[in-house]
Amino acid sequence: MREAAFVKQNKEKWIAFEKAIHLNSKINPDELANGYIQLTNDLAYAQTYYSESKTELYLNSITSEAHQIIYKNKKETKNRIFSFWLKEFPLFFKQYHNTLGYTFLFFMVAVGIGSISALNDGNFVRLILGDQYVNETLHNIQTGDPTAIYKGGSEIGSFLGITINNIRVAFLAYAFGVITSIGTIYILFSNGIMLGAFITFFYTQGVFFQANKQIWLHGTIEISVIILAGCAGIIMGNSILFPKTYSRRISFTKGAKDGLKVLISTIPFFIIAGFIEGFITRYSDMPVWLALTIITGSFSLIVFYYILYPIYLNRRNEAEISRT
């Protein structure tokens, strides 16, 4: 590529990044890092094909300036952990809202398949959930307590076991992204089909509301966060399939890092879900109003933190930059 064509193709991107680093107090750290990676790629290209040119000197200058800003901002503060969940992650996650939407659709299609299959094949639920679970639950339904299975074991033991298992499922959903998004979609479909069959099983037994009133106490957060973990895996998988302007290696590194951030953000929510399942779901005689309050509150928390709050923070950030 001729130098003039190279400059014309990338000029607007360079100028935008240069302006951004001059407003480094307002710039999103992830945008700074992503811009820096692209800039160093362009600098390497210029050094190879346009050595000692004005283009190389210009790129070297703004790359050095960006490098100083990144390493200056690298100093950790005492509230770094709180800053991650309160500001850094929500600002970062806004860019992946569309990916989250696709992940949700994949999961719901699987739930629908599981539900339809359970309605049309009486043996499907046993195939998915196992004879032991189905037989025990049928016994509990006959005794008037469909969700008695959640009363087994100690509260602390249940809390720890459930939380660890949920985090394991989330990690698998993320890790399978390394074999492209297809691996993560497989995990999502497996869990979605299981959920669809599980919920429909209670419907066929005539205890749909009674069972769901308890199941979704913890299930609201648990299922939501499994979807989010699937989103993390798809982010990594898509980085392999669609590297865009990056080399495939750099794209994968970025995608794996971004997906890991999403996965880490879910850990507190899995702990909350595990606590609810271990300590609260077992109380099947809970008043309906209290159960619905917990379910609604859990759903609102997920929607606020992963959808509404990132939109709000990004709009506020953009407004601050435009006023500067």
N, C-alpha and C positions, 0 to 999 in steps of 0.2 A: 504494500500500500504506500502511495506517495505521502510525504509528510503533510502536505496541504490537506489531503483527504482525511488523514488521521486526525489532524487538528479540527477540521470542520465537523467530523463525526463526534468528537468528544468535548468540544469547546464549552458547550452549555453546561455539561455535567461538571467540568472543572471549575467554572466560574461559580456555579451554585454551591459547590463544596467549599470553595475559598471563602465565600460570603458566610457560610455556615460556621466555619471554624473561627471566624472573627467574632461570632456571637456564641462562643463555646459555652457560656453559662446557660444558654437556652437549648442547646442542641441535645437531642436524644442520644445517649451513649451508644446505642446500637446503630443508629444512623451514622454516627461518627466512625465507628469501627468498620461498618460495611463500606462507607465511602473511602476510608483509608486503604482497605484491601483492593478496591478497584483502582485507586490512584497508584498504588505500588505496582499493580499489574501493568498499568499504562506506562509507568516510569521504566519498568524493566523492558517493555517493548521499545520505548524510545531510545534507551541505552543500547539496545541491540541494533536497531535500524537507522537511528538518527543521532549517532554519537556526537557529543559536543555541539549539538544544535541549540537554538533558542528554546525549542520545545522541551528538550531534556532539562535545560537549566531551569525553566519555569516549573516543570513538574517536580524537580528535585527540591525546589524552594518550598512549594506548598506541602510536599510530603514531609519535609523536615519540620515545618511548622505544626502540622497535624500530629507528628510523632511526639513533639514536646507537649502538646495539649493532652494527648492520651496518657502519657506517663506522668504528667502532673496530676491528672484526675485519678490515677491508679491508686493513690494513697487512700487506704481504707479508713473509714470513720467508725466510731463506736456503735453507731446505729445502722451499720451497713445491712444487717439482716432485715431490719424493719423497713429500710429504704427500698430493698428489693421487692418486698410484697406490697408496700404502700404506693410506690411510684414507678420504680424501674420496670418491673414486670408488666403492669397494666399498660404503660406507654409502649412497651415492646410488643405486646400481644395483639394490639389493634390491627397490625398488618396481617394477622392470620385469622381474622374473623371469617373470611370466605372459606378457608380450609376447615375451620370448625363447622361451618354450615354443611359442607359436603360430608364431613365425618358423621354428623348427626343424621343426615339422610341415609348414608350407608347402613348405619346402625338400625334405624327405624324400618328400613326395608327388610333387614334380617329379622326384626321383631315380628313384622307382619308375616313373613314366611313361617316362623316358628308357631305363631298363633293359628294360622290357617291349617298347617299340618296337624296340630294338636286337635283341632276341631274335626278334621276329616279322617284321622287315624288314631284309634284308641290306644294303640301300642307305641305311638310316637313319643308320648311323655315318658314312658318307661325307658325307651331307648336313650333319651336325652338326659333324664334325671336319675335313672337307675331304679331298680325294683325296690331296694331297701327304703329309699327316700319316699317313693310313692306309697308303699304299703304303710309306712309309719304315719304319713300325712293323712291317708284315708282313715286310719284308726283315730287320729286326732280329730278329724272332721266328725266322725261318728260320736265321739265323746263331747262334742260341742266346742272344741278349742283348736281351730284349723292351724294356728301358728304356734302350737305348743312346742314345736321343735326348737324354737328360739329360747326356750326356758332351760334347756339342758346346759350343764357345766356351770362353773363359777362365773361371776360377772367379770372379774379381772381377767381370768383365763380366756373367756370368750372374746373380750375386748382385744387382748393382745393377739390371739390367734387370727381373728377376723381381720384386724388391721394389717398384719403381716401378709396374709393371703391376698388382700386387696391390692397392696402395694406390689406384690409379686405379679399379679395379673396386669397391673398398669405397666410395670417394667417390661413384661413380655410384649404388650401392645406397642410400646416404644421400640424395643430392641428388634422386633420383626421388621421394622422399617429399613433395616440394613440390607434386606433382600428386596428392596424397593417397596413402594406403597402396597403392593399386593400382599405381602406378608402381614402387614398391620390390618388390612381389610379382612383377611382371613380370621384374625383374632376377634375383630369387631363382629363379624358375621357369626362366629361360634357363640359368642356371648349374647348377641342379639337373638339368635334362634332359641337359645336356652331360656332367655327372659320371656320371649313370646310364648313358649310352651309352658313355662312355669305359671305365668299369670292366667293363661287360658285354662289350665288344669283346674284352678280354683273356680273359674266360671262354670265349667262343665259339672262341678260338684255342688253348684248352687250357693257358694259362700264367697262370691267375688268381692263384695264390699267389705265384709267382715275380715277377710284375709288381707286385702290391699290396704286397709286402714292401718294395719301393723307393718306390713312389708315395706311400705313407702316411707315409714318413719326414718329408716336408715337408707332405704333404696334410692331416695331422691338424690342425695349427695353421692352415694356409691356409684350409681349408674351414670350420673352426670360426669363424674371424674374419670370413669372408664372411657367415656367418649372423648374427654379431654386428653387422656393418655393416648388414645388412638389418633387424635389430632397431632400429637407430638411425633408419633411414628410416621404419619403421612408427611409431615414437614420434612423429616429426614429422608424418607423414601423419594419424595418429589425432588429433593436436591440432587439425587442421583439421576433421576429420569429427565429432569429439566434444569440443567445447569445455567441456562441463560447466558449472560456475558462472562461468567466465571469459567475457569477450567473445572473439569468434573471433580478433581481432587479438592480444590478450594470450595466448590459448591457443597460437596459432601461434608467437609469440615464445618462449614457455616450451618448447614442444615442439621447436623448432629448436635451442634452446640445450641441452636435455637430450640430444637425438640427437647433437649435435656432441660432447658429452662422451663418449658411448659410442664414437663414431668415433675420437676422439683416443686413447682408452684402447687401441685395437687396434694402433696404430702400432708399439710395441715387438714385438708378436707377429708382425706382418708382416715385420719385420726378421729375427726369429728364423727364420721359415719360409723367407725368401729366402736366408738364410745356409745353412740345411740343404740347400735345393735346389741352391744354387750350389756348395757345397763338399763335401757328404756324399752326396746321392742318387746322384751319378755313380758311386759305388763299388758296382757291382752284385754284386761277389763278397764283400760284407760278410757276416760270420757271421749266421745267422738270429737267434741270441740277442741280438746287439747291435742289430740292426734292430728287433726286438720291444721291446727296452728303450727305445730312442729313441721309438718310437711310443707305448708305454704312458706314458712320462714326459711326452710332449707332451700327450696326452689328459688326464692327471692334472693338469697345470699349468692347462689351460683350465678344467676342472671345478672345481678348487680356487679359482682366482682369481675366476671369474665367478658361481659358484653357492655353494660351501661357505663361502668366506671372507666374502662379504657377509652371509650368514645369521649366521655367528658374530659378526661385528662389531656387527650390529644387535641381536642378543640381549644382548651385553655392554653396549651403549649403553643399552638399555632397562632392564637390571638396575641400572646406575649411577644412572639417573634415578630409578628407584623407591626407591632407598636414600637419595636426597637429601631 
